[in-house]
């Protein structure tokens, strides 16, 4: 496989070889300022206190247009366990709602995630999985990243994300946060009603507003101009409806790089919650280490340009290439309904597992 692949609808970035590897953003930033550095690629963990997986590659290339690899053959893949199970996830959501209703906790939103472990009958490659994802989700950002620099030797992060954390091109920055979701439905009329319901949902609009307000607070001092629409719009993927707000800005200081911006903005309330520190503490207490799920995948060149996508709709492939742990989460606010939250994570898991012809568990 390429040690790094990021395929978006408008272009593909591939990199291989390792001139230098970094488990810290500070070291990667310093390397980018060196005379011979061209680009840093890799992944940031969900918890910024944990090791990153960043490299100066030996070779890299960018090509315009969609990535259209041949459809890859995969061995049978089956789900063997869930963490937590459905009943436990429902209980956790109920407890979080109770905490969110208590003003003394200070919490307003917490993203609760669950995962499934899937096993393959034979070895599978990151590139083969990425090819399947690209075919099923042509509008997504498909990625495959070697996680070895973080200490996860031989493991890879693979996914198809719909969410742009931040991109920088010259002085212009763009973002497209997603927050507030509902599953797609097979019946066309019912699916349209589901989308309309999401757009009108006070609960989901509240959840979305936390993300946009938080991003605006960070970006406002950095940007001479900042364009944020008054209301979110609908975005659809193969399996999920989302609320999205496209944001654009113009940097005051052109020395602020795409990597700098990614570090400032991550983790957003879309993957963590709000307030950030309290939500991160609640997640760590209940889930332990998420690894790179909910982190960011991307690149930054020596000129400061780059793009970082939120690492959702993804899985970590084991070093032996025989097992995958796929993740999905949902934002919990005081108005959340546990069963709806469980259904949302199931739909999000289908984004990844469906590409492998691996069924999500029925609940």
WOBELUR-V898083 format. One record per residue. RES is the residue in one small letter. SS is DSSP state (A for helix, B for strand, O for the rest). PHI is phi in degrees with one decimal (* if undefined). OMEGA is omega in radians with two decimals (NA if undefined). Layout:
BEGIN
res = (RES:RES)
ss = (SS:SS)
phi = (PHI:PHI)
omega = (OMEGA:OMEGA)
END
This chain:
BEGIN
res = (x:x:x:x:x:x:x:x:x:x:x:x:x:x:x:x:x:x:x:x:x:x:x:x:x:x:x:x:x:x:x:x:x:x:x:x:x:x:x:x:x:x:x:x:x:x:x:x:x:x:x:x:x:x:x:x:x:x:x:x:x:x:x:x:x:x:x:x:x:x:x:x:x:x:x:x:x:x:x:x:x:x:x:x:x:x:x:x:x:x:x:x:x:x:x:x:x:x:x:x:x:x:x:x:x:x:x:x:x:x:x:x:x:x:x:x:x:x:x:x:x:x:x:x:x:x:x:x:x:x:x:x:x:x:x:x:x:x:x:x:x:x:x:x:x:x:x:x:x:x:x:x:x:x:x:x:x:x:x:x:x:x:x:x:x:x:x:x:x:x:x:x:x:x:x:x:x:x:x:x:x:x:x:x:x:x:x:x:x:x:x:x:x:x:x:x:x:x:x:x:x:x:x:x:x:x:x:x:x:x:x:x:x:x:x:x:x:x:x:x:x:x:x:x:x:x:x:x:x:x:x:x:x:x:x:x:x:x:x:x:x:x:x:x:x:x:x:x:x:x:x:x:x:x:x:x:x:x:x:x:x:x:x:x:x:x:x:x:x:x:x:x:x:x:x:x:x:x:x:x:x:x:x:x:x:x:x:x:x:x:x:x:x:x:x:x:x:x:x:x:x:x:x:x:x:x:x:x:x:x:x:x:x:x:x:x:x:x:x:x:x:x:x:x:x:x:x:x:x:x:x:x:x:x:x:x:x:x:x:x:x:x:x:x:x:x:x:x:x:x:x:x:x:x:x:x:x:x:x:x:x:x:x)
ss = (O:O:O:B:B:B:B:B:O:O:B:B:B:B:B:B:O:O:O:B:B:B:O:O:A:A:A:A:A:A:A:A:O:O:O:O:O:O:B:B:B:B:B:B:O:O:O:O:O:O:O:O:B:B:B:B:O:O:B:B:B:B:B:B:O:O:O:O:O:O:O:O:O:O:O:O:B:B:B:B:B:B:B:O:O:A:A:A:A:A:A:A:A:A:A:A:A:A:A:A:A:O:A:A:A:O:O:O:B:B:B:B:B:B:B:B:B:B:B:B:O:O:O:O:O:A:A:A:A:A:A:A:A:A:A:A:O:O:O:O:B:B:B:B:B:B:O:A:A:A:O:O:O:O:O:B:B:B:B:B:B:O:O:B:B:B:B:B:B:O:O:B:B:B:B:B:B:B:B:B:B:B:B:O:O:O:O:A:A:A:A:A:A:A:A:A:A:A:A:A:O:A:A:A:A:A:A:A:A:A:A:A:A:A:A:A:A:A:A:A:O:O:B:B:B:B:B:B:O:O:O:O:B:B:B:B:O:O:O:B:B:B:B:B:B:B:B:B:B:B:B:O:O:O:O:O:O:A:A:A:A:A:A:A:A:O:O:O:O:O:O:O:B:B:O:A:A:A:A:A:A:A:A:A:A:A:A:O:O:O:O:O:O:O:O:B:B:B:B:B:B:O:O:O:O:B:B:B:B:B:O:O:O:B:B:B:B:O:O:O:O:O:B:B:B:B:B:B:B:B:B:B:O:O:O:O:O:A:A:A:A:A:A:A:A:A:A:A:A:A:A:A:A:A:A:A:O:O:O:O:O:O:O)
phi = (*:-67.8:-70.3:-147.1:-138.0:-136.0:-113.4:-108.9:-57.2:-99.8:170.0:-128.5:-115.6:-126.9:-145.7:-149.1:76.8:-135.1:-77.3:-157.5:-121.1:-136.5:-103.3:-132.8:-66.2:-57.8:-66.9:-65.5:-59.9:-62.2:-64.0:-63.6:-82.7:-72.4:-70.8:-108.2:-77.0:-110.2:-161.2:-115.3:-129.8:144.6:-137.8:-105.0:-73.8:-58.9:-90.1:-60.4:-79.8:-97.5:-63.5:-89.7:-134.0:-124.3:-142.0:-90.4:-76.4:-75.0:-138.1:-157.0:-152.5:-125.6:-128.2:-77.2:87.6:-72.0:-83.5:-129.6:-74.8:-64.2:-63.0:-90.4:-80.5:-127.7:-71.6:-57.1:-126.6:-135.3:-75.9:-113.5:-162.5:-125.7:-140.9:-78.5:-68.9:-58.4:-62.7:-67.1:-66.0:-58.9:-63.7:-63.5:-61.9:-59.3:-65.9:-65.1:-59.2:-61.6:-66.2:-69.5:-77.8:-91.8:-63.0:-70.6:-72.8:77.6:-78.1:-120.4:-157.1:-136.1:-89.1:-100.5:-116.6:-137.7:-138.4:-127.6:-101.3:-118.3:-120.6:-105.7:-72.3:-149.9:-64.5:-125.5:-103.9:-55.8:-65.8:-65.3:-65.6:-61.3:-63.3:-62.6:-63.5:-63.0:-69.1:-81.0:-129.1:-65.5:-92.5:-89.6:-95.1:-92.4:-140.6:-144.5:-131.8:-73.1:-95.4:-55.4:-60.5:-83.6:102.7:-87.6:-58.5:84.9:-78.5:-137.8:-104.1:-131.9:-169.3:-139.8:-96.1:-92.4:-112.9:-90.2:-70.7:-165.0:-129.2:-127.5:-135.8:63.7:-87.2:-92.8:-117.3:-133.9:-141.9:-144.4:-70.1:-117.6:-163.8:96.9:-143.2:-144.9:-65.3:-71.2:-118.6:-67.9:-75.0:-61.9:-68.1:-65.9:-65.6:-63.7:-66.4:-62.5:-64.0:-62.8:-64.6:-63.6:-63.4:-92.5:-72.0:-64.5:-61.4:-71.5:-66.4:-62.8:-57.2:-67.2:-63.5:-59.3:-68.5:-64.7:-63.3:-66.0:-63.1:-60.9:-63.1:-79.1:-76.3:-54.5:-69.1:-90.2:-116.1:-72.9:-131.8:-145.1:-110.8:-128.0:-57.9:-71.6:-140.0:-73.3:-122.3:-85.1:-130.1:-114.8:-115.9:-59.3:-121.3:-141.8:-92.0:-129.5:-93.1:-135.2:-129.1:-74.2:-123.3:-131.5:-152.6:-122.2:-65.8:-72.5:-114.5:-69.6:-80.7:-73.0:-91.8:-61.6:-67.5:-56.7:-64.6:-60.6:-67.4:-66.4:-92.1:-100.1:-85.8:-79.0:-61.2:-68.4:-114.0:-117.9:140.4:-150.3:-61.8:-58.5:-62.6:-68.6:-66.6:-61.9:-63.6:-63.9:-66.3:-61.3:-63.0:-88.9:-114.6:76.4:-88.5:-77.8:68.7:-102.2:-64.4:81.1:-84.2:-144.1:-125.2:174.2:-152.7:-148.6:-95.3:-65.2:-83.7:98.3:-75.1:165.3:-148.1:-130.6:-107.5:-75.2:-82.8:-119.1:52.6:-138.7:-148.3:-101.2:-92.6:-68.4:-62.4:-83.3:63.7:-116.0:-141.3:-131.3:-113.0:-101.8:-123.1:-156.0:-141.6:-147.2:-77.6:-102.3:-123.8:-61.0:-91.0:-66.5:-108.9:-53.1:-63.2:-63.8:-67.6:-63.5:-62.1:-64.9:-67.1:-63.0:-63.5:-67.8:-62.7:-62.7:-54.5:-86.0:-66.7:-62.8:-68.3:-99.0:55.5:-112.4:-75.8:-75.5:-62.4:-87.9:-127.0)
omega = (2.88:-3.13:3.08:3.06:3.00:-3.08:3.08:-3.11:-3.08:3.14:-3.07:3.03:3.11:3.11:3.11:-3.10:-3.09:2.99:3.09:3.13:-3.06:3.00:3.09:3.10:-3.13:3.14:3.12:3.09:-3.12:3.13:3.14:3.12:-3.14:-3.03:-3.03:-3.09:3.08:-3.03:2.96:3.10:3.06:-3.01:3.03:-3.13:3.06:3.14:-3.07:-3.14:-3.08:-3.08:3.05:3.09:-3.03:-3.14:2.77:-3.04:3.07:3.11:3.07:3.13:3.02:3.12:-3.13:3.05:-3.11:3.00:-3.11:-3.14:3.04:3.12:-3.07:3.02:3.10:3.04:3.07:3.13:-3.11:3.05:-3.11:3.12:3.09:3.12:-0.14:3.02:-3.05:-3.11:3.14:3.11:3.09:3.12:-3.14:3.13:3.12:3.14:3.11:3.10:3.11:3.12:-3.13:3.09:-3.13:-3.08:-3.11:3.13:-3.09:-3.14:3.04:3.11:3.03:3.09:3.14:-3.09:2.97:-3.08:3.02:3.06:3.11:3.14:-3.13:3.12:3.11:-3.12:3.04:-3.09:3.08:-3.10:3.12:3.10:3.14:3.13:3.09:3.13:-3.13:3.14:-3.09:-3.04:-3.05:3.13:-3.07:2.95:-3.09:-3.07:3.00:-2.99:3.04:-3.09:-3.06:-3.12:-3.13:-3.04:3.06:-2.98:3.09:3.13:3.14:3.04:-3.07:3.13:3.10:-3.01:3.04:-2.91:3.04:3.04:3.12:2.98:3.08:3.01:-3.02:3.13:-3.04:3.06:3.10:3.12:2.98:3.13:3.05:3.03:-3.00:-3.01:2.99:3.13:2.96:3.13:-3.06:3.13:-3.03:-3.11:3.12:3.13:3.09:3.10:3.10:3.13:3.12:3.11:3.10:-3.11:-3.11:-3.01:3.11:3.14:-3.11:3.08:3.08:3.13:-3.13:-3.08:3.10:-3.11:-3.08:-3.14:-3.13:3.11:3.14:3.14:3.12:-3.05:-3.03:3.12:-3.07:-2.98:3.04:3.08:-3.14:-3.11:3.13:3.12:-3.11:-3.07:3.11:3.06:3.14:3.00:3.13:2.96:-3.12:-2.98:-2.96:2.89:3.12:2.85:-3.10:3.03:3.07:-3.09:3.05:3.12:3.07:-3.06:2.98:-3.07:-3.09:3.11:3.10:-3.03:3.07:3.10:3.07:-3.11:3.14:-3.13:3.12:-2.99:-3.05:-0.07:3.12:3.04:3.11:-3.13:-3.09:-3.10:-3.13:-0.14:-2.99:-3.05:-3.13:3.12:3.12:3.10:3.14:3.14:3.14:3.13:-3.02:-3.00:-3.02:-3.07:3.06:-3.07:-3.08:3.01:-3.09:3.06:3.14:3.13:3.14:-3.05:3.06:-3.13:-3.05:3.08:3.11:3.10:3.11:3.13:3.12:-3.13:3.13:-3.05:3.04:-3.05:-2.98:3.09:3.02:3.11:-3.09:-3.12:3.13:3.07:-3.11:-3.14:-3.13:2.98:-3.11:-3.03:2.97:-3.13:3.10:-3.13:-3.14:3.01:-3.04:-3.10:-3.09:3.06:-3.03:-3.11:3.11:3.13:3.08:3.13:-3.14:3.14:3.10:3.11:-3.14:3.07:3.12:3.12:-3.13:-3.02:3.14:3.12:3.13:-3.05:-3.14:-3.02:3.00:3.14:3.08:-3.14:NA)
END
